[in-house]
Amino acid sequence: MRLLAKTAALIAVIIMIVAGCSSNNPIQAPDRSNNVAMTSGTNMGTGSFTVEAKYTYFRSYPGGRALFLIRIIPGADFAGDAVVSLNSDRLLKGEFTTTHLNAETGMTELLIDASKQMEIGFYYVTVTVENQTCVRTMEFEIEIFSWGILSLNNALDARDNFIGWLALVHPELGSFVGEQWTDIYSQYPLKIVEHYTHLSNNWEMRVGCHVTWTPEDYYEIYWLRHRGQWDPILAAKMTWDIDTQAYVINEMSVDDWTYYYGY
């Protein structure tokens, strides 16, 4: 009887610890019966941690994509791996750059592919990060939007302009020749501005094509982040130079980049 009582007490303490860690989840996701779970493996570590997302909303379209950045903030007792998994609508296919987060690799990127059969509306995906001690969940919102006829002509021209400028001004970043790019219409045209995201294995590059007017007097705007890093490393914009009567690209602070819709 004493052994049974001690065992019951130990189980109760363990339940209290896990529940206490899980109660601070940023967002508790609703249960949706049509979700598809991604198996992420085992080898879980222990200890407390919190989870942070760069942003939790993204605009896309049928056949489009969405990109989210997620990272853990380990507690003092954290050790080993926290494992990441995904629940989503069956028409939203997701892939993480890594499913095991730890003190050395604390960040993952989630790339969502929306089926061409998606209906216009709001959809949600739930990311779970867990180890033997804690379970954290976050919910991400994807708005499937009707964008009409889409063209990459402006985006590809802007990307090539930026790559040419980077080769001259920032050769320390290495060559962009040979990078294989995936293109995303990342923001619906707003104020005659079209924003695009170009992804390669090494870089996330954002470009904006703008019909100029004062005071927003740029023609193209650029933003660059190294994949695996949380923050962008530089930004620049193309403006019309009155003296030379030509478009020129100049670096600007990344803080001056305009984040429409929070991303």
N, C-alpha and C positions, 0 to 999 in steps of 0.2 A: 504494500500500500504506500509506504514512504517513497519507494522508487517511482511509482505511478504519479504521485503528487509532485515530486521533483521534476519529472518529465513534462507534466502538464504546465508547471510554472515556467520552465525553460521555453516551451513553445509559445506561451503567452508573451514572454519578453521579446522573443524574436519577432512575433507579429506586430508588437508595439513599435519596434525599431523600424521595420519595413514600412508600416503605415505612416510613421512620423516622417520618414524620408519622402514618401510619395505624396504627402498632403500639400506640398508646396509646388506642385506642377504648374507651369505657366498657364496652360490651357487644358482642361479636361475635354477630350474629344467625345462626341456622341457616338453611340453604337449604330452602325449601319450594316444591315444584313448582307448587302451586296458587295462588301469590301473584299479585296483579295490581299492576303498577307504575303509578304516576302520573307522567306526564311533566311536568317542572317547568321546562323551558326551558334556555337557555344563558346567555351573558353572565357567565361565572364570573370571579371575581377571583383573587387570589393571596395567599399568606401563611398562617401557621399560626393555628390556633384550636382551642379545645376546645368541647364541647357539654355542656349541663347540662339536666336535666329536673326539674321541681318534684316530680314523683312518677312512678312507672312502673307502677302497678297501679290498676285501677279495676273496681268491681263494676257490672254492668249486667244486662240481661235481654233476652229475645227482643223485638225492636221498640224497645229502649231506646237510650241514648246513652252515650258516654264522652268526657271532655274531658281533654286533656293540654297542659301548658305547656312549651315548649322554647326555649332561648336559646343563643346562642354567646357565648364569651368570647374576643375577638380577641387574638392575639399582637401583639408590637411591629411585626412586618412585614406585618400583615394589611392588605389593600386591596381595594376592590371588593366584590362579592357572593359569598356562599356560598349554594348552591342546595339547596333541601329537596325530597325526594321520599319516597314511601311505598310499601311493599310490604305487602299484607295479604291475608287470606282473602277470597275472592270475595263472601262474605256480610257483610263489614264494609266499609262505604263511608266513606272518610275525606276530609276537606277541611281545608286549612290556611288561616289568615287571611292569610298571605303566604308565598310560596315563595322569596323572596329576602331573605337576612339580611345586614346590613352594620353598620358602626359606628354608624349612626343608628337603624336598625331591626334590633335584635339579637334580637328575640323573635317567636315565632309560636305560635299556638294550633292544636291538632289536635282537631277534632271528629269523632268516630266515630259512625256510625249502624249499629246492629246489625239485621240482617234479622229479621223475625218467624219466619223458618224456622230460625234458629239453634238448635242443640241445646245442652243444658246442658253446660257444661264450660269449659275454659281455652283462650283463643285469643291469638295474638300478632301484633303488627304491628311492622314494622321501619321506622324512619325513618333516612334517609341524608342527611347534610349534607356537601356537597363544593364545593371550588373547584379551580383548576388545580394546587394544591399538596397539599391534604389531602382525605382522605375519612374522615368519622366516621359510625359507625352506633350506634344505640341501639334496644333492643327493649323494647316495652311489652306488658304482660299485661292482658288483659280477661277477667274471670270472668263468664260468662253464668250467671245465677243464677235459680232459680225463685222468684218473689216472690209468687205467688198473685194475688189480686184487688187491684188498685191503684186508689187514689182520690186526687185532687188537692185535695179540699175543704179539708183542714187547711192544705195548703201555700199555696193561694191566699189564704186568710184571713190567714195569717201574713205573706205577702208584702205584702198591702195594709196590714196594721198597721204594718209596717216603713216602707213608703213614706210613710204619713201622719206617722209620727214624724220621718222624714228631712226632710220639708217644713217642719216646725216647728223642728227643732233644727239642721239643716244646710242652710239655704237656699242656701249658697254652692255646693252641688253641682248646683244647677239643678233644673228640673222633671223629674219622672218621668212626667208625664202624656203619653200618646202613645207610650210605650215599648212595643214589641211583644215579648212574652216567649215564649221556648221553655222548656218545663219538663222537667227531668230528675230521675228518682228516683236520686239520686246515692249513697245508701248504704242497704243493707238495714236495716230496723228493728232496732235493737239496744237492749236495756234499755228498751223501750217508748219509744224515740226514733226518729222518722222524719225523715230529712234529705233535703232537696230542693235542687236547683240551678235557678235561673231565669236564663236568658240573654237579653239583648237585644243590639243592636248596640253598645251603650256599656258595659254592666254585666254582671258575674257576681254574682248575689246568692244566698247560701245561707241557708236557714232550717231550723230544727229544731223539731219539735213534740214536747213532752215531757209525760208523765204525772208530775206532781211528787211528790217525796218528799224528806225531809231526807237528806243535805245538798244534793242536786241540786234546788234549790227554784225552778227557773225553769219557766215554762210555754212560752215560745217564745224562741229564740235566733237571732241574725242576724249576717251576715258580708257584707261588700261589697268588691268589687274592680273597678277600672276596667279594661275590656278593653284589652289592650295593656300593662298594667302587671304586674309580676311578683308583687307582694305586695298583700294587702288593705289598704284604707285605714282601715277601722273595723269594730267589732263592737259588739253590744248584746244585751241580754236583757230579757225581760218577766218580772217577778216579782209576787207578791201583796203589796200594801202593807197591813200590819195597821192602820195609823192611818187611812188613807182607805178601807179595805175595797174596794180596786179594784186591777186590774192596772196596773202602770206599767212603762215602758220606760226603762232607763238604759244609758248607754254603758259599755263595758268594754274592757279591753285586748285587742287582737287576739291577744296571746300566750296569753290564757286560753281561746281557742277550742279545743275538743277535736277533733283530727283523727283520726277513726276510720279504720283501714286505711291510714293514712299520707297521707290527703288530706282 
